[in-house]
Amino acid sequence: MRTNRVLLAAAASVLAFALTGCGSEDGGAKVPTAGGGSASSGTGSGSGSGSGKASGGGGEQDEIAAYVATKREWVACMRDHGIDLPDPDSLGRVETGDNRSLKQNPKFTTASEKCKEFSVAVPAAVEKAMRPKLTPEQIKIQREYADCMQKNGAADFPDPDADGYEPVDNDGTPDWDQTSAGAKRAARTCAPIIGDPVEQGPGKG
C-alpha cells in the first residue's frame, strides 16, 4: 500500500542479492518487502547459524559471520555435487552468473536438493548491512513521514531507525496494519512527503 521509493530501492538491492546468492531452486532465502512481507527460511546447519537472530555476544557482526559461514558450507556442498561456485563475499553473496540457465541445469537442481540443509534465510543484520546509506535529508523525510502517518490514522506505523529505515526483524509478521481505513487515509495524506502522487478520485463530468 505504501510506496516509499527510498525503501523500495533498498528492497530491490536485497532481492538482487537473494537471486545472485542462491536462486529459488535451492531452497534459498526469500526476503521481506519494504511493506513488511514475510521471509522464508530453510533448515539451518547444526550450529543454528541460519536462524536470522543474533546468538548473543557480538550481536550483528556475529549474525553476519554465522550467515557467511553457512554460505561457505553451501558453496562447498554444491562443489562436492558438481556445481563450481565462487566463495561467498563478506556478506555471504555468491556470484552465480546467469541464474536462469543455472536453474535449468538438472545437475544444479540435484545439488541444490542435496545441499538444502545449508540454505538459510538472509538475516536482518545482513539486510541492514546491504542497505544504501541515506543522506541526512532523506532520514529527515523518513521521520517526517512516520510522524505524519502516526498522526493521521496509522498509530502503529513504526518509527525509522537511526539510519532512516523501518526496523528489520524478519519474524514473518507485518510491522503495522496496512489494511485499516485509518492507514489508507494516512497514506493518502502523507504521500506528498515522500514524493508519491496523491490518489485522485474519479473526475467530474
N, C-alpha and C positions, 0 to 999 in steps of 0.2 A: 504494500500500500504506500509506504513511504519511499520516495525516490531521491535519495541523497546521493548526489553524483560523486562526492568525495569518497563516501564509504563504498559505493558500488565499484569504483575504480580499484579500491583496495581488495574487495572481494574477488574481482576478476583476476588480480595478480595471484591470489591464493589458489583460485581454481586452476589457473595455468600451472601452478606448482604441482597440484594433485595429478594433473594429466601427464606431466613430464616425469613425475616421481614413480608412479606405479601403473597407472591405467586402470580402467574399471574391471578388466578381466581378471586381475589377480587378487580381487577382494580388498583392494586398497581403500584408502580413506576417502570419504566424501565430506567436504567442508560445508559449514553453515553459510547461509546467505546473510547479507547485511541486515535483513529484516528479522533475523532470529530463527532461521530454519534449523533443521536437525542435522547432526553429523552421525555417520555410521562408522562403526569400528569393527575390525576383525579381531581374531583371537590373538592376544599378545604372546610373547615368549614367556618362559618360566619366570623371568625376572619381573614381569608385570610392567615393563617399560612402556607399553602402549596404552596405558590406562588413561592418558590425557590429563592426569593430575600430577602435580609435583609430589614427590615422595618425601619431601622434607629436606632439611639440610640446606643445600644450595639453591632451593627454590626453582625459579625459572631456568637457570643455567643447568641444573640437574635434570630438569624435564627435557630440555633440548638435547643434552648429552645422551640421555636414555633413548630418546627417539632416534638419534643418529646411529647409536649402537645397534638398535633393532633393524634399521635400514641397511646397515652393513651386513647383518646376518641374512637379510632378504637377498641382497646382491650376491653374497657368497652361495646361497642356496640356489639361486637362479643359474649361476655359473655352473654349479655342480650338475644341473639338469640341462645343460647345453645352450643357455642363453647368456652371451657375453655382454655384461653391462659394466659401465664405469663405476668407480667408487662414489658414494654419496658425498655432497659437499658439506660445509659446516652446519647447514640447516636440514640435512637429510635429503636434499633434492638429488634425483638421479636422472641424468640426461639419457633418454631412451631413443632420441631421434624421431623417426616417423612412427608415431603411435598407431596410426591406422593400419599400416602394413604389419607392424609388430603384433597387433592384436589378432590379425588374421592368420598369423603363423601358428599352426597346430602345436608346434614344439613349445611356443610361448604359453599357450593355454595350459598345456600339460605341466610345464614348470611352475606356472602360477598356482595351480591346484596343489602341487607338491609343497610349495613354499608359503601357503596361505597363513600358516601359524605366525609368520613374521610380518604380515600385513596388518598395520595398525592405523588408527585414526591420527590425523595431524593434530597434535596437542595445541592448546591455547597459546603456550609460550612460543611455539614456532610460528603460529599465525601472527602473533604480535611482532615478532622479530622481522617478519616479511612485509609488514605494512609500510607504505610510503610515509615518510616523515611530513607531517603537516606544518605549515607556517603558523606563526602566532596569530595571524589574521584568520586563517582557516579554523584554528582551535577556538578562537573567539566566536566565530559564526556557529560552530557546533554547540557551544554553550548557550548562545542566544536561542538557537533552535530548540534545544532541550527545555529551556526555561519557558519558551512560548508554548510548546506542546503541553507541558505540565500545567500551565495556567489556563489553557483553553480546551480542556476536556480529556487529556491523556495524563492523568496524575501519576500513573505508573511508568511513564516514559523515563528510561534511565539517563542519569547524568553522564556525560562523557568522562573518560579517564583523563589523566594528565596529558596524554598525547592527542586528545581530541576525538577519540573513538569510543563507541559503545563498548562496555565491558564484554570480554570473551570468556565463556565458561564451558561451552561445548557439552552442556548437560542434556541437550536434546529438547529443551522446553523454550518457548518464546520468552524473550526478555520483558515483553509488555503486550497488552491486549490491543492488537491492531484492528480488531473487528467491531469494536463498540462504536456506537453513534458518536460518542464524545471524541474518540480517537480520530475518526474520519473528519469530524468538524475541525479538530485541532490541526490535522494535516493540511486541510484547505486553507486555514487561517495562516499557518506558519510557512507554507510553501515558498513565498517570496524571499524569506530569509536565506534559503539555500539555493535560490535561483530556479526553482521549479515553477512552471506555469501554473497559475491558479485555474482549477477546473471551472469551466463556464457552463451555465445552464443552457437549455435549448433557446435558440433565438426567437424573437417575436416576429409575427407577420408571416 
